[in-house]
């Protein structure tokens, strides 16, 4: 694999993860438990779709075959998506959505902190921009983890269930490929192995304040870097892509 | 010389008188979501180049997903075509990342008068977790007795607050 191919894959990894999570959050629009939360999830979705657009546009440029952000978002199937397994998981109840956001944002915060130092100017630029947005996304969902965990018996149980349910998808966030190793030695990508200890510490700190228990099971689902996804991604893409697939080239 | 000073506060790179004139023209292009301040005052115009009749304006996004950016791009182009330039290119630059510190002092006062609590200088809120909340003054009565309702508001750049003295809710332009 050449560095160019590795970089294309890496941009898809980052861009697809933002895109798929953005789509999941957008499913809450008009269904949020309270108005402020409806706005919050829509706003976070907007920041994520912005990140995805820049990253997928760049992926298309790196690939050099003339594919645009829309070609990549709307005309690939699930086997060609490289998003993390965690972010394609269904919204579930509000606690599941918050647990998913919390696991992801803690990871994204550490990742974008590192990527600001990337030798690739576009990736460093996206990271410098995204870290600002990611910081308040992380603060927002951490506050909810604490509010629900340290709330009523019902909210505590639901938050703990959500934390447990999604735990097995967290290992996949840190998956590395041979291509990543190439990019890490070139100073382009961040080494996710070095982020894991910090991520564990961030998760523990919030969970402790929330009176929740960090899961100890070690079995982890993986495969997203090779396009092996859970069954949920196909349905998500079917909905997200239906307009562009029915009317190719449509604009408004 | 006044212009040179303005372009420094607006953080926009330009070199010639003609380019300074273009910056002045862009003062007429307003933020589509906050129509009291211009794109120049907002600090998104980063560089203006005039070469062989072609105007290249580089802008930087406030928030990566902000839908207003596309509108600003179109408005900048339209304004310059109106002003008689025939070859106008607007491109987007990501670095350095936009910060609310680039909003001019005059523009912050315009925001306050408009009812939006402006971002405080150099207080970019970088705490990811459990930071001490900062004080935000009510744009209507000036009270510091205010609380945040939600970090997310009507647009990506604003948070929802309320004043405990005059009891009015208000928008706060987030510091990033």
Interface residues (C-beta under 8 A of the other chain):
Chain A: X36 X37 X39 X40 X42 X43 X44 X46 X47 X48 X49 X50 X51 X53 X54 X109 X121 X122 X124 X125 X126 X128 X129 X130 X132 X133 X134 X135 X136 X138 X139 X140 X142 X202 X205 X206
Chain B: X61 X63 X64 X65 X66 X67 X93 X94 X95 X96 X97 X98 X124 X125 X126 X127 X128 X129 X130 X131 X149 X150 X151 X152 X153 X154 X156 X160 X174 X176
